[in-house]
Amino acid sequence: MAGGTDRAGGRDGRGDGATRVAVPRGIAHLVCGRRSKWVVLALWIIVLVAVSPLAQKLTDAQKNDAASWLPGNAESTQVLNLQKQFVPESAPAVVVYARDGGLTAADKAAIDKDVAAVRAMTAHGIIGSRLVGPQFNQPQNPVAAQFIVPIVMGESGWTSLSDAVKEIRATTGESSSGLQVHITGPGGFAADSNDAFQGIDGTLLFSALGVVIVILLITYRSLSLLLLPVISVVGALFTAEAVIYLLARHAGLVVNAQSAGILTVLVFGAGTDYALLLVARYREELRRHADRHEAMAQALHRAGPAIIASAATVALSMLCLLAAEMNSTSGLGPVAAVGVAVALVAMVTLFPALLVIFGRWVFWPVVPHVGTPEPTRTGLWARIGDRVSRRPRAVWATTVVILGALGLGLFSLNASGLAQADSFTNTPDSVVGQHLQAKYFPAGGGQPLVVIARSGATSQVTSALSGIKGVVPGSVGTPPGVTPVRNGRVYLEATLTDRPDSDAAKTTVDRARTTLHAIPGADAKVGGGAAVIKDTAEASSHDDILLIPLILLVVLVILSVLLRAVIAPLVLIGTVVLSFAAALGVSALAFRHVLDFAGEDTSFPLFVFVFLVALGIDYNIFLMTRIREESALHGTRDGVRIGLAATGGVITSAGLVLAGTFAVLGTLPVVGFAEIGFAVAFGVLLDTFVVRSVLVSAITLDIGDRVWWPGRLATPRPPAPRVSPREDVPAEQP
């Protein structure tokens, strides 16, 4: 019965140890008891009914204003905060017109009509009264024209600009036939980005759900069994979204489109991994126990430490992101940690309760009965373990050389940031418009350099700014409709000659800061689009240097506590870092020569590292905890072979699920998400099929018992004698 000794004989019901071990009472028995399983199910039903309406409100709680994405203490962020004293936070939309043969009289009349119509607009945050233009590319026989109109961003940030751009597009789209009309600038790019993220929650949810269903169907070949993990993980996602919504509304947690999208993928991937591990152990125990409640209690007791350690690794690694300078990275940390914690709770309470409620038949058509042989002991992974054990040193040395060679692709990595025109996998209207604007007008038009200084130094600042290389002569001043001086500060803008996302524009920002900071008493601060891009790249570089070692330290500590050793955790950390380098190298080559991406986002290396190390270490945890358990009975050499055979199938399935769920990020037409999805998916597959199964196993075999130093298993001792399972197995009770 639940809570009693294991009647199948031997340690843990294997019949491979002479000592009977009582299953300790605790959460395992509370979750899967004959009566308590119904209490667990009822509690979860109550929770899901309560949280479902809140989960649907998470989108409303998102903050996508500039401050929620940018480095908190950067000079450009300080300018954004000061700028609100002069003008509401806005993103100018640039409407560009062009005709190859030159603008006709009808074109000019249409442009004047559009300008008048937009100037009168006030809905959706459009400030038509501050419209600038129309400007022509040349006074005689112009080929192109443009005008710039600010759009105020609401509480939801750039996601609120889409309606405004649609209204402007509806007005300007009626121009004369053959005239090109496009909307670009920050407003145009924001609207296209919002369209790309439109429906992200539904797209990712159903894509991830489809991946999970297909892989579980292949893994279990059972329609009935795959429903239980899906139900549990969807319940975990809704609960996590509700918790995060409440924290965002009442505790100041910052959620944006990026963190909300990653949350869906993370909960599905991690939750399904935990389900796969528990099912594999439960199926083993069903072959040793007639009572399914006892079998689940044993499965939770034995698999629980690995699952909890895995979730703790991910959650604590994500919380390390709180130390990031980038607000978008810092905000992702607690969102992801909450998601993983809720997934853990669901998979060790709701999921096992459902399994014991439905009984053994849920495994149909391959139902595990008491006494049936364990198929993993003679399967594919058992044969791989035998092959690796013959020459482990040659195996791991060869694998290290191959992974090192793959890592050479890192020299192709260009994580200096993506230009706006390169940030989409397609070519939206804003990109076409930017090309036209850059062809006929100063490339920095619509995204000026912004300077806020003490009003007493206005003339010195204006003069110095006008003389800086990279600033369009005569462009320095206060835009129309803006009061130039407030609270002792002056507001100035200057047009750049180069695109704000270019290296030349970043150099101009450096020149401006060096020059203006040197003016006594000016207290000048330089911001604007180019400054934001520059500060973001520098903050991301700082975060890489700080967070990568910090996360490695956290993972090392958790592994050391879990495995009660020092050597084994160091081996695992080393293999995961090597896997990360190889995955990054292959990804960089694929981005350059296959997918034709222009570069990588500045946050790309850190995000890939966090997900690969925090999630990829899961499989090493699953493997090494089982190897340690078996080594205590059979010695390290046999422990590696038995552990690999027992966990190979489930870890492979888990890796496919996690890789598949991250790959669905590629369904979004955003290069940054596609890159993260590709790199993490490839890295997980590499870790699953090569690093964990070949490299870790080979190194552990080569080191032998010393891998557990300084724990007691580091001292060689004869394996425990094998005994046959007892036959007096009681009949299962309901």
Secondary structure, 3 states (H helix, E strand, C coil): CCCCECCCCCHHHCCCCCCCCECCCCHHHHHHCCCHHHHHHHHHHHHHHHHHHHHCCHHHHCCCCHHHCCECCCHHHHHHHHHCCCCCCECCEEEEEECCCCCCHHHHHHHHHHHHHHHCCCHHHECHHHCEEEEECCCCCCCEEEEEECEECECCEHHHCHHHHHHHHHHHCCCCCCCEEEEEHHHHHHHHHHHHHCCHHHHHHHHHHHHHHHHHHHHHCCHHHHHHHHHHHHHHHHHHHHHHHHHHHHCCCCCCHHHHHHHHHHHHHHHHHHHHHHHHHHHHHHCCCCCHHHHHHHHHHHHHHHHHHHHHHHHHHHHHHHHCCEHHHHHHHHHHHHHHHHHHHHHHCHHHHHHHHHCHHHHCCCCCCCCCCCHHHHCHHHHHHHHHHHCHHHHHHHHHHHHHHHHHHHHHCCCCCCCHHHCECCCCHHHHHHHHHHHHCCCCCCCCEEEEEEHHHHHHHHHHHHCCCCECCCCCECCCCCCCEECCEEEEEECECCCCCCHHHHHHHHHHHHHHHCCCCCCCEEEEHHHHHHHHHHHHHHHHHHHHHHHHHHHHHHHHHHHCCCHHHHHHHHHHHHHHHHHHHHHHHHHHHCCCCCCCCCCHHHHHHHHHHHHHHHHHHHHHHHHHHHHHHHCHHHHHHHHHHHHHHHHHHHHHHHHHHHHHHHHCCEHHHHHHHHHHHHHHHHHHHHHHHHHHHHHHHHHHHHHHCCCHHHCCCCCCCCCCCCCCCCCCCC
